[in-house]
Amino acid sequence: MSHDETCNCNEGSCKCEDTQDCNCGCECCGDDGHLQRRYQTKEEQITFLEMYLSELKLEVQAVEEHLADLRK
């Protein structure tokens, strides 16, 4: 698809479905002329996974609270 079919970044907002995998070539979809990293250092992976685990724990807590409210 061409840039015009997938993106309205000229109007202030990107309309592409998945900007990470988009190939429309606009800056809002990540093609700003800089190298996009594909790999993370071990420390970056650990940090990401720790944050992800925190978010999952909060999600579990929210689901448990919601279930408790529904059971009342």
C-alpha positions as CSV (number, residue, x, y, z in Angstrom):
1,M,0.0,0.0,0.0
2,S,1.1,3.5,-0.6
3,H,1.7,6.0,2.2
4,D,-1.5,7.9,1.3
5,E,-3.7,4.8,1.7
6,T,-2.4,3.8,5.1
7,C,-1.5,7.0,7.0
8,N,-2.9,10.5,7.7
9,C,0.2,11.7,9.6
10,N,0.1,14.9,7.5
11,E,-3.2,15.6,9.2
12,G,-1.7,15.0,12.6
13,S,-2.5,11.4,13.3
14,C,-1.2,8.1,12.1
15,K,-3.9,5.7,10.8
16,C,-1.7,2.7,10.2
17,E,-2.9,-0.4,12.1
18,D,0.5,-1.6,13.4
19,T,3.0,1.2,13.3
20,Q,5.9,-1.2,14.2
21,D,5.5,-3.3,11.1
22,C,4.3,-0.6,8.8
23,N,6.2,0.1,5.6
24,C,4.5,3.4,4.6
25,G,7.7,5.3,5.1
26,C,6.4,8.2,7.3
27,E,8.2,9.4,10.4
28,C,5.3,8.6,12.7
29,C,5.6,4.9,11.8
30,G,9.3,4.8,12.8
31,D,11.0,5.4,9.5
32,D,12.9,8.5,10.7
33,G,16.1,7.6,8.9
34,H,17.7,6.2,12.1
35,L,18.6,2.6,12.7
36,Q,15.8,0.7,14.4
37,R,17.3,-1.7,16.9
38,R,16.3,-5.3,16.7
39,Y,18.1,-6.7,19.7
40,Q,18.2,-5.8,23.4
41,T,21.0,-6.1,25.8
42,K,20.6,-8.7,28.6
43,E,19.9,-5.8,31.1
44,E,17.2,-4.3,28.8
45,Q,15.5,-7.7,28.5
46,I,15.6,-8.1,32.3
47,T,14.1,-4.6,32.8
48,F,11.4,-5.2,30.2
49,L,10.4,-8.6,31.7
50,E,10.3,-7.2,35.2
51,M,8.0,-4.4,34.1
52,Y,5.9,-6.8,32.1
53,L,5.6,-9.1,35.2
54,S,4.5,-6.1,37.3
55,E,1.8,-5.3,34.8
56,L,0.6,-8.9,34.7
57,K,0.5,-9.0,38.5
58,L,-1.6,-5.8,38.5
59,E,-3.9,-7.3,35.9
60,V,-4.4,-10.5,38.0
61,Q,-5.2,-8.3,41.0
62,A,-7.7,-6.3,39.0
63,V,-9.4,-9.5,37.7
64,E,-9.5,-11.0,41.3
65,E,-11.1,-7.7,42.6
66,H,-13.6,-7.7,39.7
67,L,-14.6,-11.3,40.4
68,A,-15.0,-10.6,44.1
69,D,-17.3,-7.7,43.3
70,L,-19.4,-9.9,40.9
71,R,-19.7,-12.6,43.5
72,K,-21.2,-10.2,46.1
